[in-house]
Amino acid sequence: MSTKSEMSGLLKIAGEKKGLLIAASIFSVLSSLLQIAPFVAVYKIVEELLRNAQSPAGIDRELVVYWGVVAFLALVGALLALYVGLMCSHVAAFQIFCQLRVRLAEHVAAGDQRAGQKQNGHPVAHRLKTSQNADKIIVLDQGRLAEEGTHSELVAKAGLYANLWSLQQEAEGWRVN
């Protein structure tokens, strides 16, 4: 697979997080470019020192200090750009991972129902939306049977399942900014 198609595939999956991924790429490139400056600065300092090796009094101290400051500031800038790039990429990756996890759970929940077949499994779900259409839901609390029934029966009971259901419904709208 070519790099171009890999990048377009990544941006397709990223959806609304494209901006974070693009920012991460820009800051990573900026960091790489800034990491070159200290080497240039050291080269300029060594060049000045070698040029005046016969008479150390002729060394342009302002030039040496200037390139030393350039090297230091470039290194600090490179580290900051690297940090910002890493944070952007990690936030984007976390948000994309969460979206993929939700989509996968919805896909698994749909399962065989798309083909019109009855499901014969015993799924274990932490996201209650995944098991919403199950014939029978068993709720465990501390390893013991707390409730059982269909989704609508358990919500009507206003017990543990209903409490968890309302909390997850409330959390559906939450976004990481």
Order of alpha helices (4+ residues) and beta strands (2+ residues): alpha-alpha-alpha-alpha-beta-beta-alpha-alpha
